[in-house]
């Protein structure tokens, strides 16, 4: 029996779940109706045709990724938190992000994250071109790291693998380094480590240009 109290948001949530799990090609009006236990005509009534549904999904994704709430006691800590949330949100919905990109809305999707970063680099004392460079450096680092992650996840099994290539003898006078490189990388830890180093460098000396007797 078809549901009678279906809402537009329920339809979009179910459609987003299908795309996230199986990709855009899995999203048909018939399959979506079956997932929701309703008639296809009800889907059309609430969201229009499939193209209208995809447009609504893209808009929904843009809004979701844009919901960023920095956390931390310092500008540096809050910048790191913005980048971590952004990476998490992008990782959670690769198919939907691809749809956003295909419709030319990537820059709009990133705008809230940029605005949050601008607020924090201003709080740290950066202004003008240096502030803009810091915002873009954090954004590019986050997106670039994510692309490398996906490439590694999708690449064929390597033979020999990294663990086989690094033996105690490969490290020369630093066997601890060889042992560490022989272990699988921890992407979460590596992201935070590299991000903090980047942010520390970007904010080093922030505000010096405004202090008397400096510069």
N, C-alpha and C positions, 0 to 999 in steps of 0.2 A: 504494500500500500504506500502511495507517495506521501511524503511529508507535506504538511500544509503551512508550517510556520517557519519555513526556510528564510534566512536573511542573506543579504549580499555579502556580508563579512564571512559568514559560514562558507559560502561558495568560494570566496577568494582564499580562505584558509585551506580548504580541501584542495583547491587547484594548486596552491603553492606547495602543499605537501607532495602532490603527485610529481610536480616538476622537480622538486628537491631530490626525490628518491629515484626517479626514472628518466628525467630529462623532458624537454618541451614536447618531443614527439609522442610521449605517452599521454599527453593531455588532449583528450577528445571530449566532446560534449557528452557523448553516450557513456564513456567511462566515468566521467565526473558525476553524471547523474546517478550511475550505479553506486558509486562510492557514497553518495549522499542519500541514497534511497528515495529519489524523487524522479519526476518525469523530466525529459530533456527540455520540454517547453517551459518548465519552471526555471531552468538555468537561463534560457534566452530571455525570459521575462525580467529577471533580476540584473543580468550583466550584458545582454546583447549577444552578438555572435562571437565566434572564437577569437577573432582579431581584437574585438573590444575587451574580451576577457584577458587576453595577453597584455594589452595596454594597461588595464587595471592592475594586473599582477606586477608589471614593471613599476607603476606608480607606488604601489604598496611596498615594494622592495626598496625603492629610493627612500621612502619615509622611514622604514624600519632601520636601514643602515644609518640614517641620519640621526637616530635617537642615541646620542652620546652624552654621557654624564661623567665628566672627569672626576677622578677620585685621588686623594693624596693630600699631604700637608704642604708640599712645596710645588712650585711651577714644574720643576723637573719630574717629580713624581706624577703629577697630573698629565704631563705630556706623554710619559710612558704609558699611563693608564688609557689615554685616548688611542694610542697606537695598538695596544693590546686588544682593546674592544673592537677596533676597526678590523684587525686581523681575524679575530674570532667571528665577527659577523660575516666577513667575506668568505671565510672557510666554510661556514655553515650553509651557504646557498650558492655554490658555484654555477649551477645551471641558470638560476635567476639573475645572477650578476652578469652572465653572458648575454642574457636577454636585454638587460639594461644597456650594456655596451653596444649591442646591435642596433638599438634604437637611438643611439647618440646622446644618452643621458648620464654617461659616466661622470663627467665633470660636475654636473648638478648633484649627483649622488654623493660625491666627495666634499661638497661645499660645507655641510655642517661640521665635518671633521676638521676641515681647514679653519673654519671660524673658531672652533674650540681651541685649536693649536695657536691661532693668532692671539687669542685672549691670554693664553699661558705664556707665550714668548714675550708678550708685552709686560706681563706681570714679572717676568724674569729680568726685564730691563732692556730687551732688544727692541729696536725700532727700524723702520725703513727697509732698505734692501737686505740688511742682515737678518731682520725678522722674517722677511719673505723667504729668504734662502733656507732658514731653519725650518719653516713650515713645510716647504717642499722637500727638504732632505728627509724629514721624518715620514712624510707621505710616500716618497719614492722608496725609502728603505722598507716600509711596511709592505707595499705592493710587490716590490721586487723580491723580498724574502718569500712571500706567499707563492709567487710564480716559480721560484726555485724549489720550494717544497712540493708543489704539484708535479713539476717535472721529474723530481726524484721518485715520487709515488707512482708515476705512470711509466717510468722507464723499465725496460726489461731487466730480468735478474742478471746481475753482473758476475762474471766469472773470469778471473778471481775477483772477489769482493774486497771492499776496503779492509775488512778485518783480516783477510788473508794476505793482503799486500803489506800490512804493517806488522812486522815482527819485532822482537826486542832488538835485533841487529839493525833494523831500519831506522831506529831512532838515534843512532850514533851514541853520543854521550848523554842522551836524555831518554832512557828506557821508559820512564813514566809517560812521556809524551807518546811514544809508540803504543803503549798499552791503552792510553786514552783514545788515540785515533783508531785503534782496532775495535773499539766498542762502538755500537750504533750511536749515531748522533741523537741528541735530545732536542728536537726543534723548538719546543717551548722555552727551554732554558737558554738555548743559543740565541733565540730571538730577543729575549729580555737582556741578555748579556751584551749583545751587539748594539741593541737600541740604547741602553743606558750609557754605553761608551760614546755613542754618537751624540746623545743629548748633552752629556757632560762637556764634550768638545764644543758643541754649538753654543752652549750657554757660558763657556769660560770667559771671564772678564765682562760679562753682560753689564751694561750700565756704566762702564768705565768712561765712555765718551761724554757722559754727562757730569762727571766729577771734576772739580777744579784741579788743575795741575796734571791731568792725565791726557793721553793721546798725543 
